[in-house]
Amino acid sequence: MDFSLNEEQRAWQMKARRFAEEEIRPISLQRDQITDPFATFDWDIIRKGSALGFRTAAVPKRWGGYGVDIVTQAVVMAELARGDAAMSKAFSQCWKWSHLIAASCTPDQQERFLKTFLADDTYLLGAGITEPNAGSDNRLPPGNDPKAGYRLRAERDGDHWILNGVKSFIAHGSVGKLFFVYTRTNPNVNLKEGSTLFLVPRDTPGFRIGKVFNKIGWRFYQNAELIFENARVPHANVIGEVNGGAKAGSGETSGFGELELAANALGVCDSALEMAMQRAHARARGGERLGDQQFIQLKLSEMHVLIEALRSFVMRTAWERDRAAQGDAAMRESVNADFVMSFSRTALDRITELNMEIHGTADGTANVQAEKLFRDAITSHVAGDIVQRITPIQRLLARMRAQSALAAARP
């Protein structure tokens, strides 16, 4: 199978690589070491990246975006993450939600929000899903328990809905201008049957930003509380149908979040290997270059193997998602988008750990850049690693049961 990049994909890759080298890397470590979690953010890098199309890359061309395919998106994410994982995520976070507006929202919603998103270089998007008492069970709700999952309430009041509750650890929470907020509109049924998805602009009455979370990694990437106190949201901002939030948030963007994190992890792994190779070449111990020592060579070899396995997995999964978007039913059923996230976590943890070991071999001193990459390996806390390991197996087993039942029903 040939995963060679075409001319357009290669151009995007080179543009992302130059931007990472010339703009992101020079400020990455400095932004990471700022104590105030809100002050780590830098609007200048967002504006520069937006001017190059990194914020609007996924918007279809018919709306004035670039309409890049999933393979291109994966390549760009990995290249930007080589410069800084959190800055890469700040751009790619906008892709799945801007694509959702274009694919699933009404013409009125597209007119009001998508055009504004395209015109404003500082217009960032986020999604309100996680709550203080509801995280992984939002993605994998247990059975028909109506108490499981998010509890932010939305109640109808004429042409508006009144929202009350708190979302926690929300991406772009302190800097976003538009949020996709998942609510409970029927608390007496399970999450999939009683949730509704809303478009909530930052200036919505009764909506405010709460705590900005101080993380050990991805420090540039903003995560904050969204607080709703009788927030009034127009009914015209409902995406899809009332109590149809689960369906409204799925579709063509399904699986992107997992691939997004895997491609980001690939970029961090590439950066870690680059650092380790430079260290092995430049440093010596006992009169012998580190790279000539078998102990170090074994570590570098393991890093190479894991990275190339992850790169192949990411590219295959991206290719499958493109095929699915083109109507390939078999590719739509693939579980690789879930598995690649799980594997990326395993590879990322090990590779950044090996990089730390190689940087501690020569003299035992700390290396802040190696430590940063190790701290940025936080993907297991972003999308729920246990969920990523369980969900695809459940889907495969369900498919086997359905096939068995169909075979048993045949005469």
C-alpha positions in Angstrom: 0.0 0.0 0.0 1.4 3.3 -1.1 1.2 6.2 1.4 3.4 8.6 -0.6 2.3 12.2 -0.3 1.0 14.0 -3.3 2.3 17.4 -4.3 -0.4 19.3 -2.3 0.1 17.2 0.8 3.9 17.6 0.6 3.5 21.4 0.3 1.4 21.5 3.5 3.9 19.3 5.2 6.8 21.6 4.3 4.8 24.7 5.3 4.0 23.2 8.7 7.6 22.1 9.1 9.0 25.6 8.4 6.4 27.2 10.7 7.3 24.8 13.5 11.1 25.4 13.1 10.9 29.2 12.6 8.0 30.3 14.8 7.0 27.6 17.3 10.3 26.1 18.5 11.9 29.4 19.4 9.1 30.2 21.9 8.0 26.7 23.0 10.1 26.2 26.1 9.8 29.8 27.2 6.0 29.6 27.1 6.0 26.3 28.9 7.9 27.7 31.8 5.6 30.5 32.6 4.0 29.9 36.0 0.5 31.4 35.3 -1.4 28.8 33.2 -3.4 31.5 31.4 -0.3 33.6 30.6 1.3 30.7 28.7 -1.0 31.4 25.8 0.4 33.6 22.9 -2.1 35.1 20.5 0.7 36.1 18.2 1.5 32.5 17.2 -2.3 31.9 16.6 -2.5 34.9 14.3 0.6 33.8 12.4 -0.6 30.2 12.1 -4.0 31.4 11.0 -2.5 33.5 8.2 -1.0 30.3 6.9 -4.2 28.3 7.1 -3.5 26.1 10.1 -6.6 27.2 11.9 -9.1 26.9 9.0 -7.4 23.9 7.1 -10.4 21.6 7.5 -13.2 24.0 6.4 -14.5 22.9 3.0 -13.4 25.0 0.0 -17.0 25.9 -0.8 -17.0 28.0 2.3 -13.6 29.6 1.7 -11.5 27.2 3.7 -8.8 24.8 2.4 -10.7 21.6 2.6 -7.6 19.5 3.2 -8.1 15.7 3.5 -7.4 13.7 6.7 -4.0 12.5 5.5 -2.9 16.1 5.1 -4.3 17.0 8.5 -2.4 14.1 10.2 0.8 15.2 8.5 0.4 18.9 9.5 -0.5 17.9 13.1 2.6 15.8 13.4 4.9 18.5 11.9 3.5 21.2 14.2 3.8 18.9 17.2 7.5 18.5 16.5 7.7 22.1 17.5 5.3 22.0 20.3 2.5 19.5 21.0 0.2 22.1 22.8 0.5 24.6 20.0 -0.3 22.0 17.4 -3.4 21.0 19.4 -4.5 24.6 19.6 -4.9 24.7 15.8 -6.2 21.2 15.2 -8.8 21.6 18.0 -10.6 23.9 15.6 -10.7 21.4 12.7 -13.3 18.9 13.9 -15.7 21.6 15.1 -15.4 23.9 12.1 -16.0 20.8 10.0 -19.0 19.9 12.1 -20.5 23.3 11.4 -20.1 22.9 7.7 -21.3 19.3 7.7 -24.2 19.2 10.2 -25.4 22.7 11.0 -28.3 24.6 9.4 -27.7 27.2 6.7 -28.5 29.9 9.3 -26.0 28.5 11.8 -23.3 28.3 9.1 -24.0 31.8 8.0 -23.7 33.1 11.6 -20.8 31.1 12.8 -18.7 29.6 10.0 -18.2 32.9 8.2 -17.2 34.6 11.4 -14.8 31.8 12.2 -13.1 32.2 8.8 -12.9 36.0 9.0 -11.4 36.3 12.6 -7.8 35.0 13.1 -8.5 34.8 16.9 -11.7 32.8 16.6 -11.0 29.5 18.4 -13.5 26.7 19.0 -14.0 24.3 21.9 -16.5 21.7 23.1 -18.1 21.4 26.5 -18.3 17.7 27.3 -16.4 16.8 30.5 -17.8 17.8 33.9 -16.5 17.5 37.5 -18.5 14.3 38.0 -18.7 13.0 34.4 -15.7 12.2 32.2 -15.2 8.8 30.6 -18.8 7.8 31.1 -19.8 10.5 28.6 -18.0 8.5 26.0 -18.9 5.0 27.3 -22.1 5.5 29.3 -23.0 2.4 31.4 -26.2 0.7 30.2 -29.4 2.7 30.5 -28.5 4.5 33.7 -30.0 8.0 33.4 -27.7 9.2 36.2 -24.5 8.5 34.1 -22.9 11.1 32.0 -23.0 14.9 32.0 -25.6 16.7 34.0 -25.6 20.3 32.7 -29.3 21.0 32.4 -31.0 22.7 29.5 -34.7 23.6 30.0 -36.9 25.2 27.3 -38.2 28.7 27.8 -40.0 29.9 24.7 -37.5 30.5 21.9 -34.6 30.1 24.3 -33.1 27.4 26.5 -31.9 28.0 30.1 -28.6 26.2 30.8 -27.3 25.6 34.4 -24.2 23.6 35.4 -20.5 23.4 35.0 -18.2 22.0 32.4 -14.6 21.2 33.5 -11.2 20.9 31.8 -12.6 22.3 28.5 -10.2 22.8 25.6 -9.8 26.5 24.7 -12.0 27.3 27.7 -10.3 30.5 28.5 -9.6 31.7 25.0 -12.4 30.2 22.8 -15.1 32.3 21.2 -17.6 29.5 20.4 -18.3 26.3 22.2 -20.3 23.1 21.3 -22.0 22.4 24.6 -23.5 19.0 25.4 -26.5 19.2 27.8 -29.1 17.0 29.4 -32.6 17.9 28.1 -34.2 14.8 29.4 -32.7 13.6 32.8 -35.0 10.6 33.0 -33.5 8.6 30.1 -29.9 7.6 29.2 -27.3 9.9 27.8 -27.8 8.9 24.2 -31.5 9.5 24.3 -31.7 12.6 26.5 -28.9 15.0 25.4 -28.9 18.0 23.1 -26.0 19.8 21.5 -25.9 23.6 21.5 -23.8 26.3 19.9 -22.8 28.7 22.7 -20.9 31.9 21.9 -18.6 33.3 24.6 -20.8 36.4 25.0 -23.9 34.5 25.9 -25.8 36.0 28.9 -25.3 33.9 32.0 -22.2 32.1 30.6 -18.7 32.8 32.1 -15.3 31.3 32.3 -14.1 29.9 35.6 -10.9 28.3 36.7 -8.0 27.9 34.2 -6.3 24.6 35.0 -2.6 24.4 35.7 -1.3 21.3 33.9 2.1 19.6 34.0 2.2 19.3 30.2 0.6 20.9 27.2 0.9 24.1 29.2 0.3 26.4 26.2 -3.0 24.6 25.5 -5.8 26.2 27.6 -8.2 24.1 29.7 -10.8 25.9 31.8 -14.2 25.7 33.5 -17.3 26.8 31.7 -19.9 28.0 34.1 -23.6 28.3 33.2 -25.9 30.2 35.5 -29.3 30.6 33.9 -27.5 31.1 30.6 -29.9 31.9 27.8 -29.2 30.2 24.5 -31.6 30.6 21.5 -33.4 27.6 20.2 -31.9 28.5 16.8 -28.5 27.4 18.3 -29.6 23.7 18.7 -27.5 21.4 16.5 -29.7 18.7 15.0 -32.7 17.7 17.0 -33.6 18.1 20.7 -32.5 15.0 22.5 -30.4 14.1 19.5 -27.1 15.3 20.8 -25.4 12.0 20.5 -26.2 11.8 16.8 -25.5 15.5 16.1 -21.9 15.1 17.4 -21.1 12.0 15.3 -20.9 11.5 11.6 -18.1 12.5 9.3 -15.9 13.8 12.2 -16.2 10.5 14.1 -12.8 9.1 15.0 -11.0 12.4 14.3 -10.3 13.1 18.0 -8.4 9.8 18.3 -6.4 10.3 15.1 -5.7 13.9 16.2 -4.0 12.8 19.4 -2.1 10.0 17.7 -0.7 12.3 15.0 0.2 14.8 17.7 2.0 12.1 19.7 3.9 11.1 16.5 5.3 14.7 16.3 6.4 14.6 19.9 8.1 11.2 19.3 9.9 12.6 16.3 11.2 15.5 18.4 12.3 13.1 21.2 14.2 10.9 18.7 15.9 13.9 17.1 17.0 15.1 20.6 18.3 11.6 21.5 20.2 11.2 18.3 21.9 14.6 18.7 22.8 13.8 22.3 24.3 10.4 21.3 26.3 12.1 18.6 27.6 15.1 20.6 28.2 13.7 24.1 30.8 11.2 25.4 31.4 9.2 28.5 34.6 7.6 29.5 36.3 8.8 26.4 33.7 7.1 24.1 30.9 8.8 22.3 27.4 7.8 23.6 26.3 6.8 20.1 29.1 4.2 20.0 27.9 2.5 23.2 25.8 -0.6 22.7 23.5 0.4 25.6 22.6 3.7 23.9 22.3 2.1 20.5 19.7 -0.3 21.8 17.6 2.5 23.2 17.8 4.5 20.0 16.9 1.3 18.0 13.8 0.8 20.2 12.8 4.5 19.7 13.1 4.1 15.9 11.0 0.9 15.7 8.2 2.4 17.8 8.1 5.6 15.8 8.0 3.9 12.5 5.2 1.6 13.7 3.2 4.6 15.0 3.8 6.5 11.7 2.5 3.7 9.7 -0.5 3.2 11.9 -1.3 7.0 11.8 -1.1 7.2 8.0 -3.1 4.0 7.5 -5.8 5.3 9.8 -5.9 8.7 8.2 -6.2 7.0 4.8 -9.1 4.9 6.1 -10.9 8.0 7.4 -10.5 9.7 4.0 -11.9 6.6 2.3 -14.8 6.5 4.7 -15.6 10.2 4.0 -15.7 9.2 0.3 -18.4 6.6 1.0 -16.4 3.4 1.6 -18.7 1.5 4.0 -16.0 -1.0 5.0 -13.6 1.8 6.0 -16.4 3.4 8.0 -16.5 0.3 10.1 -12.8 0.2 10.9 -11.8 0.4 14.6 -8.3 1.6 13.9 -9.2 5.2 14.8 -9.6 3.9 18.4 -6.7 1.6 18.4 -4.2 4.1 17.0 -4.9 6.4 19.9 -4.2 3.6 22.4 -1.0 2.6 20.7 0.2 6.2 20.4 0.0 6.5 24.1 2.1 3.4 24.6 4.7 4.5 22.1 4.8 8.1 23.4 5.3 7.1 27.0 8.2 4.8 26.1 9.9 7.1 23.6 9.9 10.2 25.8 11.1 8.0 28.7 14.0 6.6 26.6 14.9 10.2 25.6 15.0 11.1 29.3 17.3 8.2 30.0 19.7 9.0 27.2 19.9 12.6 28.4 20.7 11.5 31.9 23.4 8.9 31.0 26.3 11.2 30.4 26.4 13.3 33.6 23.1 12.8 35.5 22.1 16.5 35.0 18.6 17.5 34.0 17.6 18.6 30.5 14.5 20.9 30.5 13.6 20.2 26.9 13.6 16.4 27.4 11.6 16.9 30.6 9.1 19.0 28.7 8.5 16.3 26.1 8.1 13.7 28.9 5.5 16.0 30.5 3.7 16.6 27.2 3.1 12.8 27.0 -0.3 13.3 28.7 -2.6 11.8 26.0 -3.9 9.1 28.4 -5.5 12.0 30.4 -7.0 13.7 27.4 -9.4 11.2 25.9 -9.4 8.4 28.4 -7.0 5.6 27.6 -9.2 2.9 29.1 -12.1 3.9 27.0 -9.9 3.8 23.9 -8.8 0.3 24.6 -12.3 -1.0 25.5 -14.5 0.7 22.9 -13.0 -0.9 19.7 -13.1 -4.4 21.3 -16.7 -3.9 22.2 -17.5 -2.9 18.6 -15.7 -5.9 17.2 -17.5 -8.3 19.6 -20.8 -6.7 18.7 -20.1 -7.1 15.0 -19.2 -10.8 15.6 -22.5 -11.3 17.5 -24.5 -9.7 14.7 -22.8 -11.8 12.1 -23.4 -15.0 14.1 -27.1 -14.1 14.6 -27.4 -13.5 10.8 -25.8 -16.8 10.0 -28.0 -18.7 12.5 -31.1 -17.1 10.9 -30.2 -18.4 7.4 -32.1 -21.6 6.3 
